Amino acid sequence: MSKRFTVGVVATATALAFTVTGMGVPASAEPATVRTFTVVAEDGVATEAAIAAIRSAGGTVVSRADEVGVYQVTSDRADFQAKAAAATALIGAAEQRAIGRKPKLDRVEQEHLLAATAAKGTGKKPGKKPAKMDPLDDKLWGLEMIRADQARKVEPGDRRVTVGVLDTGVDASHPDIAPNFNWALSRNFAPDIPEIDGPCEVASCLDPVGTDDGGHGTHVAGTIGAAANGYGLSGVAPSVSLVNLKGGQDSGYFFLNPVVNALLHAGRSGLDVVNMSFYVDPWLYNCTANPADSPEAQAAQRATIRAMKRALTFAHDRGVTLVGALGNNHEDLGDPRTDVSSPNYGDVAPYPREIDNSSCWNLPTEGPHVISVAAVGPSGKKADYSNYGTEQTAVAAPGGWFRDGFGTDTFRTDANMILSTYPKKVLQEEGTVDEDGNIVPGAETFVFKECKANRVCGYFTYLQGTSMAAPHASGVAALIVSRYGKAQGRGGFGLAPDLVEQHLYRTATKRACPQPRLVSYVNEGRSAEFDAYCAGPVSFNGFYGHGIVDAYAAVTTPLKSRR
């Protein structure tokens, strides 16, 4: 059954811009400014033949990934994209500019900052800290919901288990990240581009491994595996290794080529889990032949679909469990609304696109072997912003919901969201921490500072979104590998991704659809567009999929091997 969904955030009027791929380019042979493309070969085409076709179209191969038939190409020909699309050896060329964005710092994830009527308090007083938990763990209702606090007594995670955070980077200097950061396997695949990222911090424009100038990746990493070290807070799997796979720009854009290269590195390096809370493409939906799109745009979308599917399959076949955020468009993805937001960058204004469910995808989350995660609030209800649908939702997990608890004193409070690690530099840029490292007045309810005896300090903040739900599921997946993984050749350790996925589903806490099944969020201040119908039985439905992930059940239920 075909799936289709967006990942991470809803497109809004204030969203970061996307690049228009293959539109507004004159089909002539006149010289143009040198541009960079990601070119994808047709299935079964030999490397030599693909390179010859690229050269014939007027391109120069800069780098190549032969395993998946993907090439980084430069060209000064205005008609290169059209010629690549017409070449029988090639699927098409996607211009390698800002063609995606990470789901961070928008109207969904930082709703509490944008809400004029936001409550000043946290909504609830911290409870008594459980034994042997970190100081801020009493604020992590998500750990309790999925019983990660109990699971760590049985299995806190194995250092040999590696979890890749394919995101904006990971701040390895953070005191809760540093103990679990894997320097040897971490890589940066997305050099800064001054036109969109601002001045480069280093001469090479390739930020050092272990840095995060966006913040989103560090927040995700903390939920997965912040150390249980008596300081700050702890993650779902506090003893696994965290790997920085920087595939997004500082400014929030994602390119196809860095994302593909990150997935190839994950497969080659034998990573166990990769969390993906972003989407790649200038289109809300990536279609093979949408009649509203130009021929060049259609070819570029087909190339993106094929490249991502190949890269995801490559990683999966080499032992990587893939987890993705379901998206924040408050949309039934089995019955989507007309896309009126694409393309979101360039000279061509967005125009209506009817979306065909059988030929349109959002990637990487809709790609093969990806576990799609919906978001719930502290009450266990589907967050109003979260996408849903029986074709898409695999599991649900705590993602935060600022507006949860209508009718109680917790309604519209920071504590309804997800607290995790965050870079000091980004908080300073956002204006919630001053140049001396102090939290500014008014931000004390959603930014926290913890210092160690050696005066090294770390910072923490609240966000919400399916981007916060996915790392809860990734953490549970990492615990499953830790608990049931086996030693493999050449000193390796791991567990087949299909077994991890099956066990995650089997041990999730089943949750029935609400009654009535049609849920209105009018009390939360939402329009009728947010109304959501939950289809399916308790065993599997559009709001919760196979259920809300359960870390304790995952590490105490015997693993069933496939026959």
Secondary structure by P-SEA (a helix, b strand, c coil): ccccccccccccccccbbbbcccccccccccccbbbbbccccccccaaaaaaaaaaacccccccccccccccccccccaaaaaaaaccccccccccccccccccccccccccccccccccccccccccccccccccccccaaaaaaaaaaaaacccccccbbbbbcccccccccccccccccccccccccccccccccccccccccccccccccaaaaaaaaaacccccccccccccccbbbbbbccccccbbbbaaaaaaaaaaaaaacccbbbbccccccccccccccccccaaaaaaaaaaaaaaaaaaaaaaaabbbbbbbccccccccccccccccccccccccbbbbbcccccccccccccccbbbbbbbccccccccccccccccccccccccccccccccccccccccbbbbbbbaaaaaaaccccccccccccccccbbbbbccccbbbbbbbbbcaaaaaaaaaaaaaaaaaacccccccccccccaaaaaaaaaaacccccccccccccccccccccccbbbbbcccccccccccccccaaaaaaccccccc
